[in-house]
Amino acid sequence: MNEQFNIETKCIQSGWKPKKGEPRILPIYQSTTFKYDTSEQMGRLFDLEDSGYFYTRLQNPTNDAVAEKICDLEGGYAAMLTSSGQAANFYAVMNIAEEGDHIVCSSALYGGTYNLYAHTIRKMGVEATFVDPDCTEEELNAAFRDNTKAVVGETIANPALTVLDIEKFARVAHEHGVPLIVDNTFATPINCRPFEWGADIVTHSTTKYMDGHAMTVGGAIVDSGNFDWEAHAEKFPGLTKPDETYHGIVYTRNFGKGAYITKATAQLMRDLGSIQAPQNAFLLNVGLETLHLRVPRHCENAKKVASYLKGHKKVAWVNCAMLEGDKYHDLAAKYMPNGTCGVITFGLKGGRDVAVKMMDSLKLAAIVTHVSDARTCVLHPASHTHRQMNDQELLEAGVQPDLIRFSVGIENADDIIADLEQALALV
């Protein structure tokens, strides 16, 4: 997309570019396979010698158009869709790590992502070291090993709401010759574009604000194209050495800046198959068209709700980086001057039992596993999304036992506050 366009225009116009006589709206290419005239044509696609479509598990025109839009919004070079945010975070790491390797992660991660890196990929031979997101550069440096292949963090952690110092993490990662991978789900490219602060790869759970309506599960990976894999060729043999499953192709040599996403698509998606359904990609695109309208309203409402809660006598604490005095207010002002997200957290005097009773008394806000869509919803992470973590892991992830995750929707803020008020009156 032409860089002269603002991000609001890109939400509408990027991705699908119809030619004369083609549908104005992105079509759903609801087909598993695509026809060619000769066997040679198909063979060249399988050898990665030609670009094109032959099987939806690898690529699909609907998916590619939506991936291109997300790439444009993030200011990246290439992107791909996955079946979920979890798949995106898994692929992002395993595309450059293998048995015997190591990654460094911020400890403030979504519970599922923490479990993925702390336990699941360990079974595949990849070990993770977790660091406090507020660590010093010296402490971050100490976490690295000779076999470290990436650093991972979240722009705004779910649900701890810690704000990652992207420049610091990127600087240290690059000093060690590895990329910084940032999950930008909560901030979205409307409020933060991590590539502008030194990040190399961005992931998303598109299930959240990008979809915006709790209709479709999906994920995305965006590569900036800025990390020089060849400069650290010995660290990343999967990209810089011949891939025997494609007749010895070398991704960096054959695809240049597109090496990372091409490998993830041609190799990981080929073998693991976590593709996003074209129908889901179509619905995701509908959500993206209003992302620039919804995100500011989420932030506006969240700030009003957080201010109300902060002044309530039954509320023990509130986390919202948009509020003056919040621990992460200065970092948020640096990286996200237009607002953070619609998610806030708070705790009640009286602890966990009082929190659960208050949640059960809400009428407008629904208790659901989901977060970051148009409707206000609420969750108790220690009992739900982070239930698999022990007490120490919860504290390291910034999840207090009494923490209530409140995802402020785009309803009228006064109605959301009134719902909280009536529920708080009952505890």
C-alpha angles and dihedrals in degrees: 000000000000109000090221089078120091121236092257090060092046090056087062106029109032124096111020112061109180120208126212110310095006124123114281090216121062107267124227106240093206096181131112094208144024131221128240131183100229140030090235092059091054092045093055089055092052090050091051089239093121131033120234145097127288108143129019094222086072104031140348128186094233092051093045093053091053092045088052090053093051089046090053092048091052094043092240135147102232138358144183137198125234133192093256144356088257090057090049092053091045094050093043091062102032091051088073104020131069141168110321095025132117139212134197117225137185106245090223099085138133107277095246092050092048090052091047093055099034098047118002101052089041086067086057091053100261115121127203130207115201122213132188108261087227093054122131121252088254091055091046092050090052091061094064126099133187089260096049110130106176148003118227133196144145123247088222112010120233113256103347091064091213111159114229117231091229097184092053094048092044093049094052093043091053092047086061094045098248134114128252113234114199127190103216097180100123099040096039118196087281090074104021137019105193094194089069089061098047105275115141105198129026127198131192140192093219086191088084128053095343092062090029098183105070090244105116137035114217149133141209139204120203124190119204092208088224103105112095104223092176091058087063097032096149091056094053109038092155089068102030103037129064117284105219091197087068099041093272099309115169110215098206092048097045101036106024111192089006092061098102098050093039091055092046090051100039097040113022097034090044092054103031102029103207093156124161113240113248090234089056092047089053091052090045089055090054088055093048091057090068099033092106090054099044101045096061090049091050090052094045092051094044092054091051093048093046091050090052093049093046089060096046117108094220094053116093099190143349131206117205119134091206090070121089109250096029113136091241099038095109095047090047091051089053100046101024109027093162094054141294113240143296096266120100132170132211143164132218130227105256095044135233100349093052090048092054092048091051092050091050089054096056116110107181097036113068126215102236138145090239128091139187104034134120094276124072112248139170138208141178101223097195088059098037130015094021096035092118092062124092121231094267092049090049092054092046089053091051094249113138117199091246096046115132115197108211116188107199113214132203097266119115107298092222090060092050091050092047089054091052091046094055091046093048090050089063096057 
